[in-house]
Amino acid sequence: MAVTLPPGPRTPWTPPRGDGSALRISRTPGRVGRTLLALALAVWFLLPLAPLGLWLFADRWSYPAALPEAWGLDGVRSALAQGAGPAFARSLGLGLAVSAVATPLGALAARALAYHRVPFPAAVNAVLFAPLALPAFAAAFGLNVLLLRLQVPPLAGVILILSVYALPYTTYTMRVAYGSHDLGFEEEARTLGATRWQVLARVHLPLLAPALARSAFLAFLIGWSDYLITLLVGGGAFITVPMLVASAASGTGNDSVVAVLSVTAVLPPLILLLGLGFFARKPPGGLS
Amino acid sequence: MTFTLRTKTILSGTAAIAAAALALAGCAAPPAAQAGFTGWDQVTAAAQGQTVRLWMYGGDKQGNSYVDNTLKPAAAKEGVTLERVPVADTKDAMNRVLTEVQAGTRDGAVDLVWVNGDNFGTGKQAGAWSCGWTSMLPNMTLTAASDPLLANDFGAPVEGCEAPWSKAQFTFAYNSATVTDPPKTLAGLLDWSRTHPGRFTYPAPPDFTGSVFTRQVLYSVSGGYANVPLGFERKAFDRLTPALFDTLTGLAPSLWREGKTYPKTSGELDALYAGGQVDFTMTYGPATLTKLVADGTYPAATKVLTLEEGTVGNASFLAIPSTSGHQAGAMVVANLALSPEQQAAKADPRVWGQFPVLDPAALSAAQRAMFEALPPSPVVPAYDVLSKNANPELAAAWVPELDDAWRRQILTGR
């Protein structure tokens, strides 16, 4: 059965070309300016990271030496000795779990809100966004008493609360996506005889994939970077990278370990973000 | 990563509120007595196979390594699995315990906490600790019952609610390459700071270390600790603190950045000292100094400043929350941590360098020899030198009063 699909991301998009060389010449100063600005921004963003990069492999770096005096893997060894390996795996798992719960829930909520299928949408919106306004500590302290009384397993409690904290982000991202989503494609597919599941799998999800990926990324970050809820609700059974970073950073002389742990903590989101850049590129025609 | 700071600032404020609420609600929760065990044999039998989670400040690499590599294997030999939970602030552990107390948990996630001072006092008020169990520990007989540091924790009677672990002495360290005329008293230190503008500062209370510093200055301007009542009295506060805050206000213009700003934490002061921006730092954990000089974080010429009038000293403890489901295992670990072997291993400056809590007179010759064989630290003097004329800590009730007054009069009152 033939279903007309919207143009896929693989279709190359060719920008309209300016044809006169005069036009191109007149743009050159602007282009130079833009390049310089981009370079300046890159330096501004990257320069603060340079000491972090140096500390990664600095065994000894005392004031006032400009560069580390002894290079080595002490920081890496110390991070591993404090359980950075398993903590990394746990953080990854936690991020993915929160993402797996909060992304579909956010999408469902956003769809319902976008198509006016909920009564009192303003109130529902307010409830969905409430976690942003609520201090994490108050929520964690109060909810943990409840979770303990209900005998909810600690890890389930952590995923549950972090998912609620991720919901405003996933809902908002998906709400924007549904706002510009053209239901006409789905109606057309239905008219042409596609089943509901076929429409979902072959029209709806592909069209919303970039937004879903963005919202999954944001939800991942919530689980990946949390310290307070993981510790307070998780009860110390589940030691993650942020717990190691926070405790190491609260001491003196831990610069090298903190650098190793921080870079470890930055890498997965960075890789995901780059992946997102490729995956979630806007398909032509302004759909997203 | 922003979570560290955010967490800490949120916690420090709310923990007190939460604890106060709990203390009010917790009138029905008196300190839980140690039920069920009549003898140590019963405890060791019940401890077999238990997993004990020790929550402790995780910013001290040597402390982490000592627990992981020395205490943990020794606990395993006694049939107890020890797990270390690193926290950025002991208040994080307190908050978990307080929620468990409120929920009436009997099998909580916190079995042991490295604690002292106001965290201990807050927990005791809220009925968060198991009490009356330390007298069962065989190794408690090796401590001196009359030792004031072990009987009272910042003015709160210990009453068997926590087992002693280490002693500490408030310590000033200085760079002997730049400070050629080291002062000998606290008043001398303040004078030095006035004649060397910009080279001294202290962390802003309520930072733990900055708070200790203001208490030390209070002793100094009051003519010694004997003139300050240890228990909090409003009259004494009103009578003694004007001199304290006059001194600190007068000192401010000669401090680092002219006293317009203060390091927010002792970590920030340490970083200033490590970076050569000031010539003094201060710590309640002198054990860390040896390693910080050895690994080059601190200048090689770093020395400890011993004051003629002495400095305040305290002890830190291991407490068992009343909600812990592994009381027996936790008691076995607390007893093990008190053993001469573990205390000696922990006192080795190459391992951790924490001062022992045992009474030399109660030890056998062989046990004493273990401590005598320890290498001296090239930086930190022995405990008997450092703790000479040791000053007692004020009761915990003094601390928030002084911290608040400092904030009003020094930080915002300029």
Interface residues (C-beta under 8 A of the other chain):
Chain A: D59 R60 W61 S62 Y63 P64 E69 A70 S78 A81 Q82 P135 A136 F137 A138 F141 N144 V145 L146 L148 R149 P154 S225 D226 Y227 L228 L231 L232 G235 G236 A237 I239 P242 M243 L244 V245 A246 S247 A248 A249 S250 G251 T252 G253 N254 D255 V257 S262 A265
Chain B: M1 F3 T4 T7 K8 I10 L11 T14 A18 R53 W55 Y57 G58 G59 D60 K61 N64 S65 D68 E83 V85 P86 V87 A88 D89 D92 N95 R96 L98 T99 E100 Q102 A103 G104 T105 G108 A109 V110 S266 G267 D270 A271 A274 G275 G276 T288 K291 L292 D295 G296 T297 Y298 P299
